[in-house]
Amino acid sequence: MKQLAKNKRNAKISELKQIRYGLKISDHDINVKGKKIAEFFEDGHKVRLTVVFRGREMAHKELGYTLLEKIINFLGENVVKEHEPVLAGKQLSTVVRSNGNAKTKDA
């Protein structure tokens, strides 16, 4: 029993944060949200990137995939995609996390 309590106490809690993007987002807004994602990575969280399509934007799904790639490229080499982007309804999403080589607050 003591071992379980000790393991639970030492376990690192990782939350899944979500950042939503519209298809018409500007480069400056991508930079601002990118800095927020970097803060989440420093705290050890995973981040779900979601592109929300509205109305006729669904006719241009390829722009959503392009936007996600642009965001991931902005975040740099310290990002790992957990899976490929998935289109569910009017939302295109993927989950990213920091790889082990990134600096954290603890180090």
N, C-alpha and C positions, 0 to 999 in steps of 0.2 A: 504494500500500500504506500509506503514511504517513497518508493522509487517512482510510482505513478505521479505523485504530487510534485516530486522534484522535476520530472520530465515536463509536466504541465507548466510549472513555473518558469522553466528555461526555454519553453517553446516560443518561437518568434511568430507573432500574430501578423498575418498579412491580409489586408483588406483589398477589395476590388473597388477601385474608384472609377468613375465614368466621366468622360469629357465628350460633350455633344458638339457637332459641327453642322452648320448649314452648308449647302452646296455653293452658295455665293459668298463665302467668307473671304475677307481680304488677307493679304500677306501679313500685315501688321497684327491682325487678330490671331493668325496662326502662330506668330512668334510669342504673343502674350500667353496663349493657352499652352504653348510648348514649354514655356518657363514653369508654368504650374505643374505640368506633367513631370518635369525634372525634379520639382520639390517632392512630388509623390514618390518618385523613385528613390530619392534620398531617405525617405521614411520607410522604404522597404515594401511599398505597395505595388500591386499590379494595376494597370489602367486599361479600361475598355474604351476604345475610340469608336465613336458612333457618328456616322453621317446620316442626317435626316433629310429625306426627300419630301418635297411638297408639290402637290399638283402635278403639273406636266413635267416636272424634273425627273419623274420616273422613266421618261422616254430616253434619258441620257444617263443610264446607270454607269457607263464607262467613266464618266466624269467623277463619280463617287470613288471608284477604285483608284483613279489617278490622284485624287485629293488625299486618300489614305496613304498612298505611296509617298506623296510629297511631305506629309506630316512625319512619317517614319524616317524619311531621309533627313528632315530637319532635326530630329531628335539625335541623330548621329549613330555611331557604331556601337554604343553601349546599350542598344535596344534589341530585344529578341521578340519576334512574333510568336505567340503560342500556337496560333492556327491562322489559316488563310481567312481573308474577309468573307463574311457570310451575309447574304441578303435575306432578311426576314421581314416581310411586309414592306414598309416604307423606310426601313432602317438597315444600313449596311454597317456591320461592326466587326471588330477584331480585338483581341486582347494582346497587349504588349507588356513586357516586363524588362527590368534592367538585368543585364547579364552580370555575372560575378566579378567582372573586371572593373566595374564602375566604383567610384569612391562613394562611401556612405558616411553618414554623420558619426557613426561609432568609431570609424577608423581614423 
